[in-house]
Amino acid sequence: MRQEASPSKPATGLASTSRYPLIIIGLAVLSHGAFSLSGQGFTPFYPFIQDDLSLSNTQIGVLIATIFTAATVTSSGFGWAIDRFGVRSMAGGMMVVSGLVVSSLYFANSFLVLLVIAAAMGSLRPVGHPAGTKAIMDWVEGRRRGTAMSIKQAGNPVLGALAAVSVPPIAVAYGWQAAALALGGFIVASGIVILALYRDLPGQTAAKKEQRPFFQGMVHVMHDRDISLAVAGGFPLVGAQVATLAYFILFLNDELGVPVIVAGGMLAILQVSNIFMRIGWGVISDTLGKGRRKPVLVISVLGTAAMLLVVALLPHGTSTWALVLVAIGLGATATSWVSLHGVLMAELSEPDQIGITFGYASTVSRAGIVITPPMFGLLADTAGYQAAWLALTGSILVGLAFLIAIREPTKA
């Protein structure tokens, strides 16, 4: 059974107030969401950059791949650094750096310069998730962590949606370079807020000095049976999540004959459902699940498999209202399990190994992002969308087998 982290001396100042855990949740949302803007927030720039610099679709694809490849390379290292140097300096300091990197898009005048900036943006992106997770594990009591973690996870789609709404109007009015400065400025300001308000858990200084070296820590985490089972179970889930978001509009339009505007509306409904249920699964695990994560996660994963099977069997001419229900169901399952999976992994981890645990998990899951969507697309092209959705359903069931084998820590 993993032990709860506990401070060796009481918190003082702002951190000693009863409302500080609520502030922590807000800062965790900011950490997860603002760091994700270096990838997701970059998306609205593509049409403007493509026109201005005469880039091909292939070059845009290379930029996207560069961001996620760089993130894969640095995930484990940043996870270890968060355990070693603390949440405040890593989340706050690196977020300021990330904002400055995004702002440097102002000077991008060629594909090569864009590629370098994309690599820098991607390399900093992995800080947000483990930093926000460790903050919640340190400051939020056990029976509220599921809800807190779920709220944190909502930061990604919420800030991503705000960027999607804000960037195009600024780019049209003042140019995409000005929009880059605005987005970068927001990220810098978010980092300053974290530096100003976050306090590392008192008494962790000595523990940080005794932390295992990076490679020893990685080996220790990888040898943990339950953490590795959770990582293996999450691999097909994250691949299915990205594939669903990437191909849902194309499937509706190409296979079912749904007009592209209506299909876009269905994706929006899916995302709204995703935001609500990222929080909802955490609340359910805290209340009905009495702090247990595994049973509720298994239910959400079974729901994911069921919804993907439903999508595979949808006939041409499916009514709009039926598609609305399908979109709600996919958002509630295939894209919202991540918060519950995250809090389970955090509770499986030792308190001083949370960062490197999530770094290890992020490295593996990003491999799922690289592999699954292209495989889905290949199957859709060669064997049809139904075969692709069925294959995705099968991969979810394989992942479920790993999750069922996890031995969840006993709750007090």
C-alpha positions as CSV (number, residue, x, y, z in Angstrom):
1,M,0.0,0.0,0.0
2,R,1.4,3.4,-1.0
3,Q,1.7,5.9,1.8
4,E,0.2,9.4,1.7
5,A,2.7,12.3,1.4
6,S,2.7,14.3,4.6
7,P,4.6,17.5,5.5
8,S,7.2,17.3,8.2
9,K,6.3,20.8,9.3
10,P,3.1,22.8,9.0
11,A,2.3,25.0,6.1
12,T,2.4,28.8,6.6
13,G,1.0,31.9,5.0
14,L,-1.4,31.4,2.0
15,A,-0.7,27.6,2.0
16,S,-2.0,27.3,5.6
17,T,-5.5,28.5,4.7
18,S,-8.5,26.1,4.4
19,R,-9.1,27.4,0.8
20,Y,-5.6,26.6,-0.4
21,P,-6.6,23.2,-1.9
22,L,-9.1,25.0,-4.1
23,I,-6.3,27.4,-5.2
24,I,-4.2,24.3,-6.0
25,I,-6.9,22.9,-8.2
26,G,-7.1,26.1,-10.1
27,L,-3.3,26.2,-10.5
28,A,-3.3,22.6,-11.7
29,V,-5.9,23.4,-14.3
30,L,-3.7,26.3,-15.4
31,S,-0.6,24.1,-15.5
32,H,-2.2,21.3,-17.6
33,G,-4.1,23.6,-19.9
34,A,-1.5,26.4,-20.5
35,F,1.3,23.9,-21.3
36,S,-1.0,22.1,-23.7
37,L,-1.5,25.4,-25.6
38,S,2.0,24.9,-27.1
39,G,0.5,22.0,-29.1
40,Q,-3.3,22.3,-29.1
41,G,-3.2,26.1,-29.1
42,F,-0.9,26.1,-32.1
43,T,-3.5,24.4,-34.3
44,P,-5.6,27.5,-35.1
45,F,-2.4,29.1,-36.6
46,Y,-2.0,26.5,-39.3
47,P,-4.3,28.1,-42.0
48,F,-2.6,31.5,-41.5
49,I,0.9,30.1,-41.4
50,Q,0.3,27.9,-44.4
51,D,-1.0,30.8,-46.6
52,D,1.7,33.3,-45.4
53,L,4.7,30.9,-45.8
54,S,3.3,28.8,-48.7
55,L,3.5,25.5,-46.8
56,S,2.2,22.2,-48.1
57,N,-0.1,19.9,-46.1
58,T,2.9,17.6,-45.7
59,Q,5.0,20.4,-44.1
60,I,2.1,21.1,-41.7
61,G,2.0,17.4,-40.9
62,V,5.8,17.5,-40.2
63,L,5.3,20.4,-37.8
64,I,2.6,18.4,-35.9
65,A,4.8,15.3,-35.7
66,T,7.8,17.4,-34.5
67,I,5.8,18.8,-31.6
68,F,4.7,15.3,-30.4
69,T,8.1,13.7,-31.1
70,A,9.9,16.3,-29.0
71,A,7.4,15.8,-26.2
72,T,8.0,12.1,-26.3
73,V,11.7,12.6,-25.9
74,T,11.5,14.9,-22.9
75,S,8.5,13.4,-21.0
76,S,10.5,11.2,-18.6
77,G,13.2,13.7,-17.9
78,F,10.8,16.5,-17.0
79,G,8.8,14.0,-14.8
80,W,12.0,13.3,-12.8
81,A,12.9,17.0,-12.6
82,I,9.5,17.8,-11.1
83,D,10.1,15.2,-8.3
84,R,13.6,16.6,-7.8
85,F,13.1,20.4,-8.0
86,G,9.5,20.7,-7.1
87,V,6.2,21.8,-8.8
88,R,6.6,25.6,-8.3
89,S,10.0,26.0,-10.1
90,M,9.3,23.5,-12.9
91,A,5.6,24.4,-13.6
92,G,6.0,28.1,-13.1
93,G,9.5,28.6,-14.5
94,M,9.1,26.3,-17.5
95,M,5.7,27.8,-18.3
96,V,7.3,31.3,-18.6
97,V,9.9,29.8,-20.9
98,S,7.2,28.0,-22.9
99,G,5.3,31.3,-23.3
100,L,8.5,33.0,-24.6
101,V,9.0,30.2,-27.1
102,V,5.5,30.6,-28.4
103,S,6.0,34.3,-28.6
104,S,9.1,33.7,-30.8
105,L,6.7,32.6,-33.6
106,Y,6.5,36.3,-34.2
107,F,10.0,36.1,-35.9
108,A,9.3,32.8,-37.9
109,N,9.8,33.6,-41.5
110,S,10.6,30.1,-43.0
111,F,9.6,26.5,-42.5
112,L,13.0,25.7,-41.0
113,V,12.6,28.4,-38.3
114,L,9.0,27.1,-37.6
115,L,10.4,23.5,-37.3
116,V,12.9,24.6,-34.6
117,I,10.3,26.5,-32.7
118,A,7.8,23.6,-32.9
119,A,10.5,21.3,-31.5
120,A,11.1,23.7,-28.6
121,M,7.4,24.0,-27.9
122,G,6.9,20.3,-27.9
123,S,9.9,19.6,-25.7
124,L,8.4,21.8,-22.9
125,R,4.8,20.5,-23.3
126,P,5.2,17.4,-21.0
127,V,5.7,19.5,-17.8
128,G,2.0,20.4,-17.3
129,H,0.4,17.0,-16.7
130,P,2.8,15.6,-14.1
131,A,3.2,18.9,-12.4
132,G,-0.6,19.4,-12.0
133,T,-1.0,15.9,-10.8
134,K,1.7,16.1,-8.2
135,A,0.2,19.4,-6.9
136,I,-3.1,17.7,-6.4
137,M,-1.6,14.6,-4.8
138,D,0.4,16.8,-2.4
139,W,-2.4,19.2,-1.4
140,V,-5.8,17.6,-1.9
141,E,-7.1,14.9,0.4
142,G,-7.7,11.4,-0.9
143,R,-11.5,11.3,-1.2
144,R,-11.5,14.5,-3.2
145,R,-8.7,13.7,-5.6
146,G,-10.8,12.1,-8.3
147,T,-12.9,15.2,-8.6
148,A,-9.8,17.5,-8.4
149,M,-7.9,15.5,-11.0
150,S,-10.9,15.5,-13.3
151,I,-11.2,19.2,-13.1
152,K,-7.5,19.5,-13.9
153,Q,-7.9,17.4,-17.0
154,A,-10.7,19.7,-18.2
155,G,-8.1,22.5,-18.5
156,N,-6.8,21.0,-21.7
157,P,-10.0,21.1,-23.8
158,V,-11.3,24.3,-22.2
159,L,-8.1,26.4,-22.9
160,G,-7.8,24.7,-26.2
161,A,-11.3,25.7,-27.1
162,L,-10.6,29.3,-25.9
163,A,-7.5,29.4,-28.1
164,A,-9.5,28.1,-31.1
165,V,-12.1,30.9,-30.6
166,S,-9.5,33.7,-29.8
167,V,-6.6,33.1,-32.2
168,P,-8.4,33.4,-35.6
169,P,-10.0,36.8,-34.9
170,I,-6.7,38.3,-33.7
171,A,-4.9,36.8,-36.6
172,V,-7.4,38.2,-39.1
173,A,-7.3,41.7,-37.5
174,Y,-3.6,42.1,-36.7
175,G,-1.8,39.1,-38.3
176,W,-0.9,35.7,-37.0
177,Q,2.4,37.0,-35.6
178,A,0.4,39.3,-33.2
179,A,-1.8,36.3,-32.3
180,A,1.4,34.4,-31.4
181,L,2.5,37.2,-29.1
182,A,-0.9,37.3,-27.4
183,L,-0.9,33.5,-26.9
184,G,2.6,33.5,-25.6
185,G,1.9,36.4,-23.3
186,F,-1.0,34.5,-21.8
187,I,1.2,31.5,-21.2
188,V,3.9,33.7,-19.6
189,A,1.3,35.3,-17.3
190,S,0.0,31.9,-16.3
191,G,3.5,30.9,-15.3
192,I,3.9,34.0,-13.2
193,V,0.7,33.3,-11.4
194,I,1.9,29.8,-10.5
195,L,5.2,31.2,-9.3
196,A,3.4,33.7,-7.1
197,L,0.7,31.4,-5.6
198,Y,2.1,27.8,-5.5
199,R,4.0,26.5,-2.6
200,D,5.8,23.1,-2.6
201,L,4.7,20.9,0.3
202,P,6.7,21.8,3.4
203,G,9.3,19.3,4.4
204,Q,10.0,18.0,0.9
205,T,13.5,19.6,0.6
206,A,15.2,16.7,2.4
207,A,13.3,14.1,0.4
208,K,14.3,15.8,-2.9
209,K,18.0,15.5,-1.9
210,E,17.5,11.8,-1.3
211,Q,15.7,11.2,-4.6
212,R,17.0,8.4,-6.9
213,P,19.0,9.4,-10.0
214,F,17.0,9.6,-13.2
215,F,17.9,6.2,-14.7
216,Q,17.6,4.4,-11.3
217,G,14.2,6.1,-10.8
218,M,13.0,5.0,-14.2
219,V,14.0,1.4,-13.6
220,H,12.3,1.5,-10.2
221,V,9.0,2.8,-11.7
222,M,9.1,0.4,-14.7
223,H,9.6,-2.6,-12.4
224,D,6.5,-1.6,-10.4
225,R,3.9,-4.2,-11.6
226,D,0.8,-2.2,-11.1
227,I,2.1,1.0,-12.6
228,S,3.3,-0.9,-15.7
229,L,-0.1,-2.5,-16.0
230,A,-1.8,0.9,-15.8
231,V,0.6,2.3,-18.4
232,A,0.0,-0.8,-20.7
233,G,-3.8,-0.4,-20.2
234,G,-3.6,3.3,-21.1
235,F,-1.7,2.7,-24.3
236,P,-4.6,1.6,-26.5
237,L,-7.0,4.0,-24.7
238,V,-5.0,7.2,-25.6
239,G,-4.6,5.9,-29.2
240,A,-8.4,5.4,-29.4
241,Q,-9.0,8.8,-27.9
242,V,-6.9,10.6,-30.5
243,A,-8.1,8.5,-33.4
244,T,-11.7,9.2,-32.4
245,L,-11.2,12.9,-32.3
246,A,-9.2,12.9,-35.6
247,Y,-11.5,10.7,-37.7
248,F,-15.0,11.3,-36.3
249,I,-15.8,14.2,-38.7
250,L,-14.3,12.3,-41.7
251,F,-16.3,9.2,-40.8
252,L,-19.6,11.0,-40.5
253,N,-19.0,12.9,-43.8
254,D,-17.4,10.2,-45.9
255,E,-19.1,7.0,-44.7
256,L,-22.5,8.2,-43.4
257,G,-23.0,11.1,-45.8
258,V,-23.4,13.7,-43.1
259,P,-22.8,17.3,-44.3
260,V,-19.5,18.6,-43.0
261,I,-21.1,21.5,-41.0
262,V,-23.4,19.0,-39.2
263,A,-20.5,16.7,-38.7
264,G,-18.5,19.5,-37.1
265,G,-21.4,20.2,-34.8
266,M,-21.4,16.6,-33.7
267,L,-17.7,16.9,-32.9
268,A,-18.5,20.0,-30.8
269,I,-21.2,18.0,-28.9
270,L,-18.6,15.2,-28.3
271,Q,-16.2,17.8,-26.9
272,V,-18.8,19.3,-24.5
273,S,-19.7,15.8,-23.3
274,N,-16.0,15.1,-22.9
275,I,-15.5,18.2,-20.6
276,F,-18.4,17.3,-18.4
277,M,-17.6,13.6,-18.0
278,R,-13.9,14.2,-17.4
279,I,-15.2,15.8,-14.2
280,G,-18.1,13.4,-13.8
281,W,-16.0,10.2,-13.7
282,G,-13.9,11.7,-10.9
283,V,-17.0,12.8,-8.9
284,I,-18.4,9.3,-9.3
285,S,-15.2,7.6,-8.1
286,D,-15.0,10.0,-5.1
287,T,-18.7,9.5,-4.1
288,L,-20.3,6.3,-5.3
289,G,-16.9,4.6,-5.6
290,K,-15.9,5.8,-2.1
291,G,-12.4,6.8,-3.4
292,R,-11.8,3.6,-5.4
293,R,-10.7,4.3,-9.0
294,K,-10.3,0.9,-10.6
295,P,-13.9,-0.2,-10.7
296,V,-15.1,3.1,-12.1
297,L,-12.3,3.2,-14.6
298,V,-13.2,-0.3,-15.8
299,I,-16.8,0.8,-16.3
300,S,-15.7,3.8,-18.3
301,V,-13.5,1.6,-20.5
302,L,-16.3,-1.0,-21.0
303,G,-18.4,2.0,-22.1
304,T,-15.7,3.1,-24.5
305,A,-15.6,-0.4,-26.1
306,A,-19.4,-0.4,-26.3
307,M,-19.6,3.0,-28.0
308,L,-16.9,2.2,-30.5
309,L,-18.8,-0.9,-31.4
310,V,-22.0,1.2,-31.9
311,V,-20.1,3.5,-34.2
312,A,-18.8,0.6,-36.2
313,L,-22.4,-0.6,-36.8
314,L,-23.9,2.7,-37.6
315,P,-25.7,2.5,-41.0
316,H,-25.8,5.1,-43.8
317,G,-28.7,7.5,-43.2
318,T,-28.6,7.4,-39.4
319,S,-30.8,10.1,-38.0
320,T,-29.3,13.3,-36.7
321,W,-30.7,12.7,-33.2
322,A,-29.2,9.3,-33.1
323,L,-25.8,10.8,-34.1
324,V,-26.2,13.4,-31.3
325,L,-26.6,10.5,-28.8
326,V,-23.6,8.7,-30.3
327,A,-21.5,11.9,-30.0
328,I,-22.5,12.4,-26.3
329,G,-21.7,8.7,-25.6
330,L,-18.3,8.9,-27.2
331,G,-17.4,12.1,-25.3
332,A,-18.6,10.5,-22.1
333,T,-16.4,7.4,-22.6
334,A,-13.7,7.3,-25.3
335,T,-12.3,10.8,-24.6
336,S,-13.0,11.3,-20.9
337,W,-11.4,8.3,-19.1
338,V,-8.1,10.0,-18.9
339,S,-8.7,11.9,-15.6
340,L,-9.6,8.7,-13.7
341,H,-6.7,6.8,-15.2
342,G,-4.4,9.6,-14.1
343,V,-5.5,9.6,-10.4
344,L,-5.2,5.8,-10.3
345,M,-1.6,6.0,-11.5
346,A,-0.8,8.8,-9.1
347,E,-2.2,6.7,-6.2
348,L,-0.2,3.7,-7.3
349,S,3.0,5.7,-7.3
350,E,5.2,6.5,-4.3
351,P,4.7,10.2,-3.3
352,D,8.3,11.2,-4.4
353,Q,8.0,9.3,-7.7
354,I,4.8,10.8,-9.1
355,G,6.6,13.0,-11.6
356,I,8.7,10.3,-13.1
357,T,5.8,7.9,-13.1
358,F,3.8,10.3,-15.3
359,G,6.9,11.0,-17.4
360,Y,7.2,7.2,-18.1
361,A,3.5,7.0,-18.8
362,S,3.5,10.0,-21.1
363,T,6.4,8.5,-23.1
364,V,4.5,5.3,-23.7
365,S,1.1,7.0,-24.4
366,R,2.6,9.4,-26.9
367,A,3.8,6.3,-28.8
368,G,0.2,5.3,-28.9
369,I,-0.6,8.7,-30.4
370,V,2.0,8.2,-33.1
371,I,1.0,4.6,-34.0
372,T,-2.8,4.4,-33.6
373,P,-4.2,7.2,-35.9
374,P,-2.1,6.2,-38.9
375,M,-3.1,2.5,-38.4
376,F,-6.7,3.5,-38.1
377,G,-6.5,5.5,-41.3
378,L,-4.8,2.7,-43.1
379,L,-7.5,0.2,-42.1
380,A,-10.2,2.7,-43.1
381,D,-8.6,3.1,-46.6
382,T,-8.0,-0.6,-47.2
383,A,-10.8,-2.4,-45.4
384,G,-13.3,0.3,-44.6
385,Y,-14.3,2.3,-41.5
386,Q,-16.2,-0.5,-39.9
387,A,-13.0,-2.7,-39.8
388,A,-11.1,0.3,-38.3
389,W,-13.7,0.9,-35.6
390,L,-13.8,-2.8,-34.8
391,A,-10.0,-3.0,-34.5
392,L,-10.1,0.0,-32.2
393,T,-12.8,-1.8,-30.1
394,G,-10.6,-4.9,-29.9
395,S,-7.5,-2.9,-28.8
396,I,-9.6,-1.3,-26.0
397,L,-10.6,-4.8,-24.7
398,V,-6.9,-5.8,-24.6
399,G,-6.1,-2.7,-22.6
400,L,-9.0,-3.5,-20.3
401,A,-7.4,-6.9,-19.4
402,F,-4.3,-5.0,-18.2
403,L,-6.4,-2.6,-16.1
404,I,-8.4,-5.4,-14.5
405,A,-5.1,-7.1,-13.3
406,I,-4.1,-3.9,-11.3
407,R,-4.1,-4.2,-7.5
408,E,-5.5,-0.9,-6.3
409,P,-4.2,0.4,-3.0
410,T,-6.6,-0.2,-0.1
411,K,-8.5,3.0,0.9
412,A,-8.5,3.9,4.6
